[in-house]
Amino acid sequence: MSKFPKHAGQSNKRSDTWETPGGQVEEGEPLDKAVCREILEETGIVILPIEITGVYYNATKHLLSVVFRAKYVSGDIKIQPEEIKEAKFIQLTEENIDRYITRPHMKSRTIDCMKAKNFVPYETWDVDPYNLLGRLF
């Protein structure tokens, strides 16, 4: 079992699901620095990235997502209300994941992260409706 910081909704648009904080890499910014910055900006938590657990492609919006496993370093959760409706640490398992994560592509990323053991899975999705186009592992 792993602890994950979760939040509900970017700009309160996704209050039906809990998901890990995320965002975009700024031009010239290393991925590991981007994940640290985004987590800090959205939650007030300082993390140390440990490994990449997955690389995913959204074919509809042409977005590449990289998922990291990270270690908590310091800080208390302080949400940014313009971005996040709620944030807290939860004990997430495969048994309870459906109560928290409702979007199928985010659920598969989270399960991959929980199970990762020296591999980096890759998925490509169409969305609206959700359709898994390919998966390498």
Buried (B, 14 or more C-beta within 10 A) or exposed (E): EEEBBBBBBBEEEBEEBBBBBBBEBEEEEEEBEBBBBBBBEBBBBBBEBEEBBBBBBBEEEEEEBBBBBBEEEEEEBEBEEEBBBBBEEEEBEEEEBEEBBBBBBBBBBBBBBBEBEEEBBBBBBBBEEEEEEEEEE
